Amino acid sequence: EVLDQWILSRLSETVTAATEGFARYEYADALDKTNTFFWADFCDNYLELIKKRVYNEDGSFSAAQQQSAIRALYYCLNTILKLYAPF
């Protein structure tokens, strides 16, 4: 799904920026990039937009659409944990 591709692309940009911050020993920059992604992109936008597709209570989404959201959500959460606790 396009929305899932969007969040994964934003996550990739965040990982790149955080990695660059760590490489420069600018831990605050890495944390800032991670926080911005987590609160603005992930929580405020993505989670709100995929709730209905993940739960699919009325059956209006196909299994493939639902799985796309679930897998993107899993990948994002796993990566976010690594960004917040890199050591």
Distance bins in CASP14 RR format, pairs under 12 A and 6 or more apart:
PFRMAT RR
TARGET T0000
AUTHOR 0000-0000-0000
RMODE 2
METHOD distances of the structure
MODEL  1
1 7 0 0 0 0 1 0 0 0 0 0 0
1 8 0 0 0 0 0 1 0 0 0 0 0
1 46 0 0 0 0 0 1 0 0 0 0 0
1 49 0 0 0 0 0 1 0 0 0 0 0
1 50 0 0 0 0 1 0 0 0 0 0 0
1 53 1 0 0 1 0 0 0 0 0 0 0
1 54 0 0 0 0 0 1 0 0 0 0 0
1 61 0 0 0 0 1 0 0 0 0 0 0
1 62 0 0 0 0 0 1 0 0 0 0 0
1 64 0 0 0 0 1 0 0 0 0 0 0
1 65 1 0 0 1 0 0 0 0 0 0 0
1 66 0 0 0 0 1 0 0 0 0 0 0
1 67 0 0 0 0 1 0 0 0 0 0 0
1 68 1 0 1 0 0 0 0 0 0 0 0
1 69 1 0 0 1 0 0 0 0 0 0 0
1 70 0 0 0 0 0 1 0 0 0 0 0
1 71 0 0 0 0 0 1 0 0 0 0 0
1 72 1 0 0 1 0 0 0 0 0 0 0
1 73 0 0 0 0 0 1 0 0 0 0 0
2 8 0 0 0 0 0 1 0 0 0 0 0
2 9 0 0 0 0 0 1 0 0 0 0 0
2 49 0 0 0 0 0 1 0 0 0 0 0
2 50 0 0 0 0 0 1 0 0 0 0 0
2 65 0 0 0 0 0 1 0 0 0 0 0
2 68 0 0 0 0 1 0 0 0 0 0 0
2 69 0 0 0 0 0 1 0 0 0 0 0
2 72 0 0 0 0 0 1 0 0 0 0 0
3 9 0 0 0 0 0 1 0 0 0 0 0
3 10 0 0 0 0 0 1 0 0 0 0 0
3 41 0 0 0 0 0 1 0 0 0 0 0
3 45 0 0 0 0 1 0 0 0 0 0 0
3 46 1 0 0 1 0 0 0 0 0 0 0
3 47 0 0 0 0 0 1 0 0 0 0 0
3 48 0 0 0 0 0 1 0 0 0 0 0
3 49 1 0 1 0 0 0 0 0 0 0 0
3 50 1 0 0 1 0 0 0 0 0 0 0
3 51 0 0 0 0 0 1 0 0 0 0 0
3 52 0 0 0 0 0 1 0 0 0 0 0
3 53 0 0 0 0 1 0 0 0 0 0 0
3 54 0 0 0 0 0 1 0 0 0 0 0
3 61 0 0 0 0 0 1 0 0 0 0 0
3 65 0 0 0 0 0 1 0 0 0 0 0
3 68 0 0 0 0 1 0 0 0 0 0 0
3 69 1 0 0 1 0 0 0 0 0 0 0
3 72 0 0 0 0 1 0 0 0 0 0 0
3 73 0 0 0 0 0 1 0 0 0 0 0
3 76 0 0 0 0 0 1 0 0 0 0 0
4 10 0 0 0 0 0 1 0 0 0 0 0
4 11 0 0 0 0 0 1 0 0 0 0 0
4 46 0 0 0 0 1 0 0 0 0 0 0
4 49 0 0 0 0 0 1 0 0 0 0 0
4 50 1 0 0 1 0 0 0 0 0 0 0
4 53 0 0 0 0 1 0 0 0 0 0 0
4 54 0 0 0 0 0 1 0 0 0 0 0
4 64 0 0 0 0 0 1 0 0 0 0 0
4 65 0 0 0 0 1 0 0 0 0 0 0
4 66 0 0 0 0 0 1 0 0 0 0 0
4 67 0 0 0 0 0 1 0 0 0 0 0
4 68 1 0 1 0 0 0 0 0 0 0 0
4 69 1 0 0 1 0 0 0 0 0 0 0
4 70 0 0 0 0 1 0 0 0 0 0 0
4 71 1 0 0 1 0 0 0 0 0 0 0
4 72 1 1 0 0 0 0 0 0 0 0 0
4 73 0 0 0 0 1 0 0 0 0 0 0
4 74 0 0 0 0 0 1 0 0 0 0 0
4 75 0 0 0 0 1 0 0 0 0 0 0
4 76 0 0 0 0 1 0 0 0 0 0 0
5 11 0 0 0 0 0 1 0 0 0 0 0
5 12 0 0 0 0 0 1 0 0 0 0 0
5 46 0 0 0 0 0 1 0 0 0 0 0
5 68 0 0 0 0 1 0 0 0 0 0 0
5 69 0 0 0 0 0 1 0 0 0 0 0
5 71 0 0 0 0 0 1 0 0 0 0 0
5 72 0 0 0 0 1 0 0 0 0 0 0
5 75 0 0 0 0 0 1 0 0 0 0 0
6 12 0 0 0 0 0 1 0 0 0 0 0
6 13 0 0 0 0 0 1 0 0 0 0 0
6 41 0 0 0 0 1 0 0 0 0 0 0
6 42 0 0 0 0 0 1 0 0 0 0 0
6 45 0 0 0 0 1 0 0 0 0 0 0
6 46 1 0 0 1 0 0 0 0 0 0 0
6 49 0 0 0 0 1 0 0 0 0 0 0
6 50 0 0 0 0 0 1 0 0 0 0 0
6 68 0 0 0 0 0 1 0 0 0 0 0
6 72 0 0 0 0 1 0 0 0 0 0 0
6 76 0 0 0 0 0 1 0 0 0 0 0
7 13 0 0 0 0 0 1 0 0 0 0 0
7 14 0 0 0 0 0 1 0 0 0 0 0
7 37 0 0 0 0 1 0 0 0 0 0 0
7 38 0 0 0 0 0 1 0 0 0 0 0
7 40 0 0 0 0 0 1 0 0 0 0 0
7 41 1 0 0 1 0 0 0 0 0 0 0
7 42 1 0 0 1 0 0 0 0 0 0 0
7 43 0 0 0 0 0 1 0 0 0 0 0
7 44 0 0 0 0 0 1 0 0 0 0 0
7 45 0 0 0 0 1 0 0 0 0 0 0
7 46 1 0 1 0 0 0 0 0 0 0 0
7 47 0 0 0 0 1 0 0 0 0 0 0
7 48 0 0 0 0 0 1 0 0 0 0 0
7 49 0 0 0 0 1 0 0 0 0 0 0
7 50 0 0 0 0 1 0 0 0 0 0 0
7 68 0 0 0 0 0 1 0 0 0 0 0
7 69 0 0 0 0 1 0 0 0 0 0 0
7 71 0 0 0 0 0 1 0 0 0 0 0
7 72 1 0 0 1 0 0 0 0 0 0 0
7 73 0 0 0 0 1 0 0 0 0 0 0
7 74 0 0 0 0 0 1 0 0 0 0 0
7 75 0 0 0 0 1 0 0 0 0 0 0
7 76 1 0 0 1 0 0 0 0 0 0 0
7 77 0 0 0 0 0 1 0 0 0 0 0
7 79 0 0 0 0 0 1 0 0 0 0 0
7 80 0 0 0 0 0 1 0 0 0 0 0
8 14 0 0 0 0 0 1 0 0 0 0 0
8 15 0 0 0 0 0 1 0 0 0 0 0
8 37 0 0 0 0 0 1 0 0 0 0 0
8 41 0 0 0 0 0 1 0 0 0 0 0
8 42 0 0 0 0 0 1 0 0 0 0 0
8 46 0 0 0 0 1 0 0 0 0 0 0
8 68 0 0 0 0 0 1 0 0 0 0 0
8 69 0 0 0 0 0 1 0 0 0 0 0
8 71 0 0 0 0 1 0 0 0 0 0 0
8 72 1 0 1 0 0 0 0 0 0 0 0
8 73 0 0 0 0 0 1 0 0 0 0 0
8 74 0 0 0 0 0 1 0 0 0 0 0
8 75 1 0 0 1 0 0 0 0 0 0 0
8 76 1 0 0 1 0 0 0 0 0 0 0
8 79 0 0 0 0 1 0 0 0 0 0 0
9 15 0 0 0 0 0 1 0 0 0 0 0
9 16 0 0 0 0 0 1 0 0 0 0 0
9 37 0 0 0 0 0 1 0 0 0 0 0
9 41 0 0 0 0 0 1 0 0 0 0 0
9 46 0 0 0 0 0 1 0 0 0 0 0
9 72 0 0 0 0 0 1 0 0 0 0 0
9 76 0 0 0 0 0 1 0 0 0 0 0
10 16 0 0 0 0 0 1 0 0 0 0 0
10 17 0 0 0 0 0 1 0 0 0 0 0
10 33 0 0 0 0 0 1 0 0 0 0 0
10 34 0 0 0 0 0 1 0 0 0 0 0
10 36 0 0 0 0 1 0 0 0 0 0 0
10 37 1 0 0 1 0 0 0 0 0 0 0
10 38 0 0 0 0 0 1 0 0 0 0 0
10 40 0 0 0 0 1 0 0 0 0 0 0
10 41 1 0 1 0 0 0 0 0 0 0 0
10 42 0 0 0 0 1 0 0 0 0 0 0
10 45 0 0 0 0 1 0 0 0 0 0 0
10 46 0 0 0 0 1 0 0 0 0 0 0
10 72 0 0 0 0 0 1 0 0 0 0 0
10 76 0 0 0 0 1 0 0 0 0 0 0
10 79 0 0 0 0 0 1 0 0 0 0 0
10 80 0 0 0 0 0 1 0 0 0 0 0
11 17 0 0 0 0 0 1 0 0 0 0 0
11 18 0 0 0 0 0 1 0 0 0 0 0
11 33 0 0 0 0 0 1 0 0 0 0 0
11 34 0 0 0 0 0 1 0 0 0 0 0
11 36 0 0 0 0 0 1 0 0 0 0 0
11 37 1 0 0 1 0 0 0 0 0 0 0
11 38 0 0 0 0 1 0 0 0 0 0 0
11 41 0 0 0 0 1 0 0 0 0 0 0
11 42 0 0 0 0 1 0 0 0 0 0 0
11 46 0 0 0 0 1 0 0 0 0 0 0
11 72 0 0 0 0 1 0 0 0 0 0 0
11 73 0 0 0 0 0 1 0 0 0 0 0
11 74 0 0 0 0 0 1 0 0 0 0 0
11 75 1 0 0 1 0 0 0 0 0 0 0
11 76 1 0 1 0 0 0 0 0 0 0 0
11 77 0 0 0 0 0 1 0 0 0 0 0
11 78 0 0 0 0 0 1 0 0 0 0 0
11 79 1 0 1 0 0 0 0 0 0 0 0
11 80 1 0 0 1 0 0 0 0 0 0 0
11 82 0 0 0 0 0 1 0 0 0 0 0
11 83 0 0 0 0 1 0 0 0 0 0 0
12 18 0 0 0 0 0 1 0 0 0 0 0
12 19 0 0 0 0 0 1 0 0 0 0 0
12 37 0 0 0 0 0 1 0 0 0 0 0
12 41 0 0 0 0 0 1 0 0 0 0 0
12 75 0 0 0 0 0 1 0 0 0 0 0
12 76 0 0 0 0 0 1 0 0 0 0 0
12 79 0 0 0 0 1 0 0 0 0 0 0
12 83 0 0 0 0 0 1 0 0 0 0 0
13 19 0 0 0 0 0 1 0 0 0 0 0
13 20 0 0 0 0 0 1 0 0 0 0 0
13 33 0 0 0 0 1 0 0 0 0 0 0
13 34 0 0 0 0 0 1 0 0 0 0 0
13 36 0 0 0 0 0 1 0 0 0 0 0
13 37 0 0 0 0 1 0 0 0 0 0 0
13 41 0 0 0 0 1 0 0 0 0 0 0
13 79 0 0 0 0 0 1 0 0 0 0 0
14 20 0 0 0 0 0 1 0 0 0 0 0
14 21 0 0 0 0 0 1 0 0 0 0 0
14 29 0 0 0 0 0 1 0 0 0 0 0
14 30 0 0 0 0 1 0 0 0 0 0 0
14 31 0 0 0 0 0 1 0 0 0 0 0
14 32 0 0 0 0 0 1 0 0 0 0 0
14 33 1 0 1 0 0 0 0 0 0 0 0
14 34 1 0 0 1 0 0 0 0 0 0 0
14 35 0 0 0 0 1 0 0 0 0 0 0
14 36 1 0 0 1 0 0 0 0 0 0 0
14 37 1 0 1 0 0 0 0 0 0 0 0
14 38 0 0 0 0 1 0 0 0 0 0 0
14 39 0 0 0 0 0 1 0 0 0 0 0
14 40 0 0 0 0 0 1 0 0 0 0 0
14 41 0 0 0 0 1 0 0 0 0 0 0
14 42 0 0 0 0 1 0 0 0 0 0 0
14 76 0 0 0 0 1 0 0 0 0 0 0
14 79 0 0 0 0 1 0 0 0 0 0 0
14 80 0 0 0 0 1 0 0 0 0 0 0
14 82 0 0 0 0 0 1 0 0 0 0 0
14 83 1 0 0 1 0 0 0 0 0 0 0
14 84 0 0 0 0 0 1 0 0 0 0 0
15 21 0 0 0 0 0 1 0 0 0 0 0
15 22 0 0 0 0 0 1 0 0 0 0 0
15 30 0 0 0 0 1 0 0 0 0 0 0
15 33 0 0 0 0 1 0 0 0 0 0 0
15 34 0 0 0 0 1 0 0 0 0 0 0
15 37 0 0 0 0 1 0 0 0 0 0 0
15 75 0 0 0 0 0 1 0 0 0 0 0
15 76 0 0 0 0 0 1 0 0 0 0 0
15 78 0 0 0 0 0 1 0 0 0 0 0
15 79 1 0 0 1 0 0 0 0 0 0 0
15 80 0 0 0 0 1 0 0 0 0 0 0
15 82 0 0 0 0 1 0 0 0 0 0 0
15 83 1 0 0 1 0 0 0 0 0 0 0
15 86 0 0 0 0 0 1 0 0 0 0 0
16 22 0 0 0 0 0 1 0 0 0 0 0
16 23 0 0 0 0 0 1 0 0 0 0 0
16 30 0 0 0 0 0 1 0 0 0 0 0
16 33 0 0 0 0 1 0 0 0 0 0 0
16 34 0 0 0 0 0 1 0 0 0 0 0
16 37 0 0 0 0 0 1 0 0 0 0 0
16 79 0 0 0 0 0 1 0 0 0 0 0
16 83 0 0 0 0 0 1 0 0 0 0 0
17 23 0 0 0 0 0 1 0 0 0 0 0
17 24 0 0 0 0 0 1 0 0 0 0 0
17 26 0 0 0 0 0 1 0 0 0 0 0
17 29 1 0 0 1 0 0 0 0 0 0 0
17 30 1 0 0 1 0 0 0 0 0 0 0
17 31 0 0 0 0 0 1 0 0 0 0 0
17 32 0 0 0 0 1 0 0 0 0 0 0
17 33 1 0 1 0 0 0 0 0 0 0 0
17 34 0 0 0 0 1 0 0 0 0 0 0
17 35 0 0 0 0 0 1 0 0 0 0 0
17 36 0 0 0 0 1 0 0 0 0 0 0
17 37 0 0 0 0 1 0 0 0 0 0 0
17 83 0 0 0 0 0 1 0 0 0 0 0
18 24 0 0 0 0 0 1 0 0 0 0 0
18 26 0 0 0 0 1 0 0 0 0 0 0
18 27 0 0 0 0 1 0 0 0 0 0 0
18 28 0 0 0 0 0 1 0 0 0 0 0
18 29 1 0 0 1 0 0 0 0 0 0 0
18 30 1 0 1 0 0 0 0 0 0 0 0
18 31 0 0 0 0 1 0 0 0 0 0 0
18 32 0 0 0 0 1 0 0 0 0 0 0
18 33 1 0 1 0 0 0 0 0 0 0 0
18 34 1 0 1 0 0 0 0 0 0 0 0
18 35 0 0 0 0 0 1 0 0 0 0 0
18 36 0 0 0 0 0 1 0 0 0 0 0
18 37 0 0 0 0 1 0 0 0 0 0 0
18 38 0 0 0 0 0 1 0 0 0 0 0
18 79 0 0 0 0 0 1 0 0 0 0 0
18 80 0 0 0 0 0 1 0 0 0 0 0
18 82 0 0 0 0 1 0 0 0 0 0 0
18 83 1 0 1 0 0 0 0 0 0 0 0
18 84 0 0 0 0 1 0 0 0 0 0 0
18 86 0 0 0 0 1 0 0 0 0 0 0
19 26 0 0 0 0 0 1 0 0 0 0 0
19 27 0 0 0 0 0 1 0 0 0 0 0
19 29 0 0 0 0 0 1 0 0 0 0 0
19 30 1 0 0 1 0 0 0 0 0 0 0
19 33 0 0 0 0 1 0 0 0 0 0 0
19 34 0 0 0 0 0 1 0 0 0 0 0
19 79 0 0 0 0 0 1 0 0 0 0 0
19 82 0 0 0 0 0 1 0 0 0 0 0
19 83 0 0 0 0 1 0 0 0 0 0 0
19 86 0 0 0 0 1 0 0 0 0 0 0
20 26 0 0 0 0 1 0 0 0 0 0 0
20 27 0 0 0 0 0 1 0 0 0 0 0
20 29 0 0 0 0 1 0 0 0 0 0 0
20 30 0 0 0 0 1 0 0 0 0 0 0
20 33 0 0 0 0 1 0 0 0 0 0 0
21 27 1 0 0 1 0 0 0 0 0 0 0
21 28 0 0 0 0 1 0 0 0 0 0 0
21 29 1 0 1 0 0 0 0 0 0 0 0
21 30 1 0 1 0 0 0 0 0 0 0 0
21 31 0 0 0 0 1 0 0 0 0 0 0
21 32 0 0 0 0 1 0 0 0 0 0 0
21 33 1 0 0 1 0 0 0 0 0 0 0
21 34 0 0 0 0 0 1 0 0 0 0 0
21 83 0 0 0 0 0 1 0 0 0 0 0
21 86 0 0 0 0 0 1 0 0 0 0 0
22 28 0 0 0 0 0 1 0 0 0 0 0
22 29 0 0 0 0 1 0 0 0 0 0 0
22 30 1 0 1 0 0 0 0 0 0 0 0
22 31 0 0 0 0 0 1 0 0 0 0 0
22 33 0 0 0 0 0 1 0 0 0 0 0
22 34 0 0 0 0 0 1 0 0 0 0 0
22 82 0 0 0 0 0 1 0 0 0 0 0
22 83 0 0 0 0 1 0 0 0 0 0 0
22 86 1 0 0 1 0 0 0 0 0 0 0
22 87 0 0 0 0 0 1 0 0 0 0 0
23 29 0 0 0 0 0 1 0 0 0 0 0
23 30 0 0 0 0 1 0 0 0 0 0 0
23 86 0 0 0 0 0 1 0 0 0 0 0
24 30 0 0 0 0 1 0 0 0 0 0 0
26 32 0 0 0 0 1 0 0 0 0 0 0
26 33 0 0 0 0 1 0 0 0 0 0 0
27 33 0 0 0 0 0 1 0 0 0 0 0
27 34 0 0 0 0 0 1 0 0 0 0 0
27 83 0 0 0 0 0 1 0 0 0 0 0
27 84 0 0 0 0 0 1 0 0 0 0 0
27 86 0 0 0 0 1 0 0 0 0 0 0
27 87 0 0 0 0 0 1 0 0 0 0 0
28 34 0 0 0 0 0 1 0 0 0 0 0
28 35 0 0 0 0 0 1 0 0 0 0 0
29 35 0 0 0 0 0 1 0 0 0 0 0
29 36 0 0 0 0 0 1 0 0 0 0 0
30 36 0 0 0 0 0 1 0 0 0 0 0
30 37 0 0 0 0 0 1 0 0 0 0 0
30 82 0 0 0 0 0 1 0 0 0 0 0
30 83 1 0 0 1 0 0 0 0 0 0 0
30 84 0 0 0 0 0 1 0 0 0 0 0
30 86 0 0 0 0 1 0 0 0 0 0 0
30 87 0 0 0 0 0 1 0 0 0 0 0
31 37 0 0 0 0 0 1 0 0 0 0 0
31 38 0 0 0 0 0 1 0 0 0 0 0
31 39 0 0 0 0 0 1 0 0 0 0 0
31 83 0 0 0 0 1 0 0 0 0 0 0
31 84 0 0 0 0 1 0 0 0 0 0 0
31 85 0 0 0 0 0 1 0 0 0 0 0
31 86 0 0 0 0 0 1 0 0 0 0 0
32 38 0 0 0 0 0 1 0 0 0 0 0
32 39 0 0 0 0 0 1 0 0 0 0 0
32 40 0 0 0 0 0 1 0 0 0 0 0
32 83 0 0 0 0 0 1 0 0 0 0 0
33 39 0 0 0 0 0 1 0 0 0 0 0
33 40 0 0 0 0 0 1 0 0 0 0 0
33 41 0 0 0 0 0 1 0 0 0 0 0
33 80 0 0 0 0 0 1 0 0 0 0 0
33 83 0 0 0 0 1 0 0 0 0 0 0
33 84 0 0 0 0 0 1 0 0 0 0 0
34 40 0 0 0 0 0 1 0 0 0 0 0
34 41 0 0 0 0 0 1 0 0 0 0 0
34 42 0 0 0 0 0 1 0 0 0 0 0
34 76 0 0 0 0 0 1 0 0 0 0 0
34 79 0 0 0 0 1 0 0 0 0 0 0
34 80 1 0 0 1 0 0 0 0 0 0 0
34 81 0 0 0 0 0 1 0 0 0 0 0
34 82 0 0 0 0 1 0 0 0 0 0 0
34 83 1 0 1 0 0 0 0 0 0 0 0
34 84 1 0 0 1 0 0 0 0 0 0 0
34 85 0 0 0 0 0 1 0 0 0 0 0
34 86 0 0 0 0 1 0 0 0 0 0 0
35 41 0 0 0 0 0 1 0 0 0 0 0
35 42 0 0 0 0 0 1 0 0 0 0 0
35 43 0 0 0 0 0 1 0 0 0 0 0
35 80 0 0 0 0 0 1 0 0 0 0 0
35 83 0 0 0 0 1 0 0 0 0 0 0
35 84 0 0 0 0 1 0 0 0 0 0 0
36 42 0 0 0 0 1 0 0 0 0 0 0
36 43 0 0 0 0 0 1 0 0 0 0 0
36 44 0 0 0 0 0 1 0 0 0 0 0
36 45 0 0 0 0 0 1 0 0 0 0 0
36 83 0 0 0 0 0 1 0 0 0 0 0
37 43 0 0 0 0 1 0 0 0 0 0 0
37 44 0 0 0 0 0 1 0 0 0 0 0
37 45 0 0 0 0 0 1 0 0 0 0 0
37 46 0 0 0 0 1 0 0 0 0 0 0
37 76 0 0 0 0 1 0 0 0 0 0 0
37 79 0 0 0 0 1 0 0 0 0 0 0
37 80 1 0 0 1 0 0 0 0 0 0 0
37 83 0 0 0 0 1 0 0 0 0 0 0
37 84 0 0 0 0 0 1 0 0 0 0 0
38 44 0 0 0 0 1 0 0 0 0 0 0
38 45 0 0 0 0 0 1 0 0 0 0 0
38 46 0 0 0 0 0 1 0 0 0 0 0
38 47 0 0 0 0 0 1 0 0 0 0 0
38 76 0 0 0 0 1 0 0 0 0 0 0
38 77 0 0 0 0 0 1 0 0 0 0 0
38 79 0 0 0 0 0 1 0 0 0 0 0
38 80 1 0 1 0 0 0 0 0 0 0 0
38 81 0 0 0 0 0 1 0 0 0 0 0
38 83 0 0 0 0 1 0 0 0 0 0 0
38 84 0 0 0 0 1 0 0 0 0 0 0
39 45 0 0 0 0 1 0 0 0 0 0 0
39 46 0 0 0 0 0 1 0 0 0 0 0
39 47 0 0 0 0 0 1 0 0 0 0 0
39 80 0 0 0 0 0 1 0 0 0 0 0
40 46 0 0 0 0 1 0 0 0 0 0 0
40 47 0 0 0 0 0 1 0 0 0 0 0
40 48 0 0 0 0 0 1 0 0 0 0 0
41 47 0 0 0 0 1 0 0 0 0 0 0
41 48 0 0 0 0 0 1 0 0 0 0 0
41 49 0 0 0 0 0 1 0 0 0 0 0
41 76 0 0 0 0 1 0 0 0 0 0 0
41 80 0 0 0 0 0 1 0 0 0 0 0
42 48 0 0 0 0 0 1 0 0 0 0 0
42 49 0 0 0 0 0 1 0 0 0 0 0
42 50 0 0 0 0 0 1 0 0 0 0 0
42 72 0 0 0 0 0 1 0 0 0 0 0
42 73 0 0 0 0 1 0 0 0 0 0 0
42 75 0 0 0 0 0 1 0 0 0 0 0
42 76 1 0 0 1 0 0 0 0 0 0 0
42 77 0 0 0 0 1 0 0 0 0 0 0
42 79 0 0 0 0 0 1 0 0 0 0 0
42 80 1 0 0 1 0 0 0 0 0 0 0
42 83 0 0 0 0 0 1 0 0 0 0 0
42 84 0 0 0 0 0 1 0 0 0 0 0
43 49 0 0 0 0 0 1 0 0 0 0 0
43 50 0 0 0 0 0 1 0 0 0 0 0
43 51 0 0 0 0 0 1 0 0 0 0 0
43 73 0 0 0 0 0 1 0 0 0 0 0
43 76 0 0 0 0 0 1 0 0 0 0 0
43 77 0 0 0 0 0 1 0 0 0 0 0
43 80 0 0 0 0 0 1 0 0 0 0 0
45 51 0 0 0 0 0 1 0 0 0 0 0
45 76 0 0 0 0 0 1 0 0 0 0 0
46 53 0 0 0 0 0 1 0 0 0 0 0
46 54 0 0 0 0 0 1 0 0 0 0 0
46 69 0 0 0 0 1 0 0 0 0 0 0
46 72 0 0 0 0 1 0 0 0 0 0 0
46 73 0 0 0 0 1 0 0 0 0 0 0
46 75 0 0 0 0 0 1 0 0 0 0 0
46 76 1 0 0 1 0 0 0 0 0 0 0
46 77 0 0 0 0 0 1 0 0 0 0 0
46 80 0 0 0 0 0 1 0 0 0 0 0
47 53 0 0 0 0 0 1 0 0 0 0 0
47 54 0 0 0 0 1 0 0 0 0 0 0
47 55 0 0 0 0 0 1 0 0 0 0 0
47 69 0 0 0 0 0 1 0 0 0 0 0
47 72 0 0 0 0 0 1 0 0 0 0 0
47 73 0 0 0 0 1 0 0 0 0 0 0
47 76 0 0 0 0 1 0 0 0 0 0 0
47 77 0 0 0 0 0 1 0 0 0 0 0
47 80 0 0 0 0 0 1 0 0 0 0 0
48 54 0 0 0 0 0 1 0 0 0 0 0
49 69 0 0 0 0 1 0 0 0 0 0 0
49 72 0 0 0 0 0 1 0 0 0 0 0
49 73 0 0 0 0 0 1 0 0 0 0 0
50 56 0 0 0 0 0 1 0 0 0 0 0
50 61 0 0 0 0 1 0 0 0 0 0 0
50 65 0 0 0 0 1 0 0 0 0 0 0
50 66 0 0 0 0 1 0 0 0 0 0 0
50 67 0 0 0 0 0 1 0 0 0 0 0
50 68 0 0 0 0 1 0 0 0 0 0 0
50 69 1 0 1 0 0 0 0 0 0 0 0
50 70 0 0 0 0 1 0 0 0 0 0 0
50 71 0 0 0 0 0 1 0 0 0 0 0
50 72 1 0 0 1 0 0 0 0 0 0 0
50 73 1 0 0 1 0 0 0 0 0 0 0
50 74 0 0 0 0 0 1 0 0 0 0 0
50 76 0 0 0 0 0 1 0 0 0 0 0
51 57 0 0 0 0 1 0 0 0 0 0 0
51 61 0 0 0 0 0 1 0 0 0 0 0
51 66 0 0 0 0 0 1 0 0 0 0 0
51 69 0 0 0 0 1 0 0 0 0 0 0
51 70 0 0 0 0 0 1 0 0 0 0 0
51 73 0 0 0 0 0 1 0 0 0 0 0
52 58 0 0 0 0 1 0 0 0 0 0 0
52 59 0 0 0 0 1 0 0 0 0 0 0
52 60 1 0 0 1 0 0 0 0 0 0 0
52 61 1 0 0 1 0 0 0 0 0 0 0
52 65 0 0 0 0 0 1 0 0 0 0 0
52 66 0 0 0 0 1 0 0 0 0 0 0
52 69 0 0 0 0 1 0 0 0 0 0 0
53 59 0 0 0 0 1 0 0 0 0 0 0
53 60 0 0 0 0 1 0 0 0 0 0 0
53 61 1 0 1 0 0 0 0 0 0 0 0
53 62 0 0 0 0 1 0 0 0 0 0 0
53 63 0 0 0 0 0 1 0 0 0 0 0
53 64 0 0 0 0 0 1 0 0 0 0 0
53 65 1 0 1 0 0 0 0 0 0 0 0
53 66 1 0 1 0 0 0 0 0 0 0 0
53 67 0 0 0 0 1 0 0 0 0 0 0
53 68 0 0 0 0 1 0 0 0 0 0 0
53 69 1 0 1 0 0 0 0 0 0 0 0
53 70 0 0 0 0 1 0 0 0 0 0 0
53 71 0 0 0 0 0 1 0 0 0 0 0
53 72 0 0 0 0 0 1 0 0 0 0 0
53 73 0 0 0 0 1 0 0 0 0 0 0
54 61 0 0 0 0 1 0 0 0 0 0 0
54 65 0 0 0 0 1 0 0 0 0 0 0
54 66 1 0 0 1 0 0 0 0 0 0 0
54 67 0 0 0 0 1 0 0 0 0 0 0
54 68 0 0 0 0 1 0 0 0 0 0 0
54 69 1 0 1 0 0 0 0 0 0 0 0
54 70 1 0 1 0 0 0 0 0 0 0 0
54 71 0 0 0 0 0 1 0 0 0 0 0
54 72 0 0 0 0 1 0 0 0 0 0 0
54 73 1 0 0 1 0 0 0 0 0 0 0
54 74 0 0 0 0 0 1 0 0 0 0 0
55 61 0 0 0 0 1 0 0 0 0 0 0
55 66 0 0 0 0 1 0 0 0 0 0 0
55 69 0 0 0 0 1 0 0 0 0 0 0
55 70 0 0 0 0 0 1 0 0 0 0 0
55 73 0 0 0 0 0 1 0 0 0 0 0
56 62 0 0 0 0 1 0 0 0 0 0 0
56 63 0 0 0 0 1 0 0 0 0 0 0
56 64 0 0 0 0 0 1 0 0 0 0 0
56 65 0 0 0 0 1 0 0 0 0 0 0
56 66 1 0 1 0 0 0 0 0 0 0 0
56 67 0 0 0 0 0 1 0 0 0 0 0
56 68 0 0 0 0 0 1 0 0 0 0 0
56 69 0 0 0 0 1 0 0 0 0 0 0
56 70 0 0 0 0 1 0 0 0 0 0 0
57 66 0 0 0 0 0 1 0 0 0 0 0
58 66 0 0 0 0 0 1 0 0 0 0 0
59 65 0 0 0 0 0 1 0 0 0 0 0
59 66 0 0 0 0 1 0 0 0 0 0 0
60 66 0 0 0 0 0 1 0 0 0 0 0
61 67 0 0 0 0 1 0 0 0 0 0 0
61 68 0 0 0 0 1 0 0 0 0 0 0
61 69 0 0 0 0 1 0 0 0 0 0 0
61 70 0 0 0 0 0 1 0 0 0 0 0
62 68 0 0 0 0 1 0 0 0 0 0 0
62 69 0 0 0 0 0 1 0 0 0 0 0
63 69 0 0 0 0 0 1 0 0 0 0 0
63 70 0 0 0 0 0 1 0 0 0 0 0
63 71 0 0 0 0 0 1 0 0 0 0 0
64 70 0 0 0 0 0 1 0 0 0 0 0
64 71 0 0 0 0 0 1 0 0 0 0 0
65 71 0 0 0 0 0 1 0 0 0 0 0
65 72 0 0 0 0 0 1 0 0 0 0 0
66 72 0 0 0 0 0 1 0 0 0 0 0
66 73 0 0 0 0 0 1 0 0 0 0 0
67 73 0 0 0 0 0 1 0 0 0 0 0
67 74 0 0 0 0 0 1 0 0 0 0 0
68 74 0 0 0 0 0 1 0 0 0 0 0
68 75 0 0 0 0 0 1 0 0 0 0 0
69 75 0 0 0 0 0 1 0 0 0 0 0
69 76 0 0 0 0 0 1 0 0 0 0 0
70 76 0 0 0 0 0 1 0 0 0 0 0
70 77 0 0 0 0 0 1 0 0 0 0 0
71 77 0 0 0 0 0 1 0 0 0 0 0
71 78 0 0 0 0 0 1 0 0 0 0 0
72 78 0 0 0 0 0 1 0 0 0 0 0
72 79 0 0 0 0 0 1 0 0 0 0 0
73 79 0 0 0 0 0 1 0 0 0 0 0
73 80 0 0 0 0 0 1 0 0 0 0 0
74 80 0 0 0 0 0 1 0 0 0 0 0
74 81 0 0 0 0 0 1 0 0 0 0 0
75 81 0 0 0 0 0 1 0 0 0 0 0
75 82 0 0 0 0 0 1 0 0 0 0 0
76 82 0 0 0 0 0 1 0 0 0 0 0
76 83 0 0 0 0 0 1 0 0 0 0 0
77 83 0 0 0 0 0 1 0 0 0 0 0
77 84 0 0 0 0 0 1 0 0 0 0 0
78 84 0 0 0 0 0 1 0 0 0 0 0
78 85 0 0 0 0 0 1 0 0 0 0 0
79 85 0 0 0 0 0 1 0 0 0 0 0
79 86 0 0 0 0 0 1 0 0 0 0 0
80 86 0 0 0 0 0 1 0 0 0 0 0
END
